[in-house]
Amino acid sequence: MNNLAIATKTSELCIIDTTGDTKYIWDVDNEDEVEVARNMFNQLKEKNYVAYSVGRNGKKDEIINRFDPELGKIIMIPPVVGG
């Protein structure tokens, strides 16, 4: 009996806002899951959310403007309102 596990590569979109922390996780090889994450990313960008890639150290790395399903983790935060 062969007990080989098939490894999947997953990525995560983390949305931080007034409702808390919402996560969308997708398998990069699953086109339907990638499309859901891409649509959420684009909807939030239209609302002026800022997207950051997350570096290997677990901290915000750089601002991104285009969805990349291969990034391990993306954090999105709403625009800061000053006054």
C-alpha positions, 0 to 999 in steps of 0.5 A, a space after each residue: 500500500 502506497 501512502 504518498 501524500 500529494 503536496 499542494 501549494 497554497 497561498 493566503 489572502 488576509 483581509 484586516 478591517 473593522 470586522 477582524 481578520 478574514 482569510 481566503 486560502 487557495 491551491 495555486 493549481 486550482 483555477 476556480 480557487 485562484 479566481 475567487 481570490 483574484 476577484 476578492 483582491 480586485 474588489 478590495 483594490 477598487 475600494 482603495 485597500 492597500 495590499 502587501 506581500 509578506 516576506 519570509 520573516 512574516 512581516 509586511 514586505 512590499 506594496 503590490 498592485 496586481 494579484 499574484 496567486 503564487 505569493 505565499 501570503 498577501 495582507 490587505 488593509 483598508 485606506 487610512 483616513 486622516 483628519 
